[in-house]
Amino acid sequence: MILLLATGLIFNSCSKDRDDDPNPKTEQTDVYVAGEAFIGGQYVATVWKNGVATKLGSGADESTANAVFVSGNDVYVAGSEFNASAKRVAKLWKNGVATDLTDGTNSANAFTIFISGSDVYVGGYEIMSGTDRGKIWKNGKLYWTAPPTANTLREVSSIYVQGTDVYVAGYIGGSGTQYYWVNPTAAVPKLVNVPDLDNINSLVVSGSDVYTAGSKGTVARYLKNTEVTNLTDGSKDAACNSIFLSGSDIYAGGFQDPAAKLWKNGIASNLNGGTKDARISSVYVWNNKVYAAGDNDNQAVVWENGTPKVLAEKGFAYAVFVVDKK
């Protein structure tokens, strides 16, 4: 998300006139990361605030947190938890309190959140009649289900709302051309083909420009409308999992096996040195400070301007969101 999805944060630092400055400036941001930590023999949905973990899953069954979005004083996290029937239940946690998005009859999961005004959009999937079907929930209620075509949208991994337009992207089943939807609930929804990607992991809109990110074969790439930017040369398996716009700069995060990769305007940096399996799942930028959430050798990690901070010795970090301290 978006985004699979995309937004920003503030970091203030100040040089001191004297070494004995009695009132040094401190970081004025809160960094939220969603993911899962291995606790008590299983993975448990977790959100970290400035590195401090809060369990979201009950711990009775395995759970995961895939997306986080902060609006005002409220922290929203999307993910899933297995029930007693071994079915994943798609969930939305608001300030740690869970709402079930599905009834547990079928397995389901939630991957992305986007908040526009007072509306909370969550994207994911539910298995229906043996087939994954992309779904969107709005304010806790089912909003849209992908139609059952041969090349249906199997899961919603990115949502972006601009004005009255809702953009939806994800994984397409079958062998058809990749595409994204605009206003899927409209009487005649708009479908935009993206043949230069095999999958869309992240979608961001800026004015009339639509940025999509993913991969084509083994090449990590993103598109600005139809203009392709290759991030890797295809010599190793690679993908772009997240894209973020900051002013005129385009940041992208993903991997080129085995390294976690961060690209700024197409120029790559290895965040883990490239010696162990790692990836970036989410990128967030504010005032030139870059945050990247992911995993490094099965550790849940958030990088701040390239410096890693381990959140869990065994776990995964899937999304990062940063806000000003209140």
Disulfide bonds with the S-S distance in Angstrom:
none
